[in-house]
Amino acid sequence: MSDETDDRTAAEQGIRATYTETESERRLAFEVTDDAAAARPGATATIAQNIEGYAMLKVRPTADGDELERYYGFDMALDHAAELLGVAPHDLPVPTAADDMGM
């Protein structure tokens, strides 16, 4: 069950997700906050998309980190982010504001 605090943040099983927007990007950042939830305590991953919301999704180790890979689909980007965190993709909480990324 998700412990969603507002439409831009969500937390579940020791993973915190935060959705933000910059001048040029929409960003969904994940952080492992509890070592019981994942194999990689303290690990982070970010999925970024252009502000218009129609370009490929970029997966990075951090919000401002180097791009690791690009994906057309949100599910594929979530899979890669989960791999970086050491969790299953279905364990990643997604805040309401980020539901339409990759659409």
C-alpha positions, -999 to +999 in steps of 0.1 A: +000+000+000+014+034-010+019+061+016+012+090-008+016+124+009+005+145-021+002+142-059+040+148-063+054+124-037+048+088-028+066+063-005+063+025-003+084-002+013+113+021+019+113+037-015+105+074-019+094+089-052+094+126-060+080+143-091+094+177-101+094+199-131+123+222-143+122+247-172+129+219-196+121+185-179+097+165-160+116+143-134+106+113-114+133+106-088+135+075-067+155+070-035+159+039-013+154+051+022+153+018+041+178-010+037+151-036+043+133-026+011+161-032-014+195-047-021+210-012-025+203+011+005+208+048-005+205+040-042+189+066-065+175+067-100+157+093-120+134+091-150+133+124-170+112+135-200+110+169-218+086+194-203+061+189-231+058+152-221+062+136-255+099+127-259+117+095-250+122+089-213+158+091-200+170+070-171+198+085-150+215+074-117+206+109-103+185+139-114+215+156-129+235+125-137+246+113-171+219+095-192+222+058-190+195+048-215+164+061-233+130+044-236+098+050-254+077+034-227+072+044-191+072+007-181+106+001-196+120+031-179+106+019-146+121-015-152+156+001-156+151+024-126+141-006-104+172-025-116+194+005-104+176+004-070+178-033-066+140-038-064+112-052-086+095-027-109+061-032-091+077-020-059+082+015-072+057+040-060+046+065-087+031+098-076-002+108-093+015+137-111+038+113-129+012+088-139+012+101-175+049+101-182+057+082-214+022+085-228 
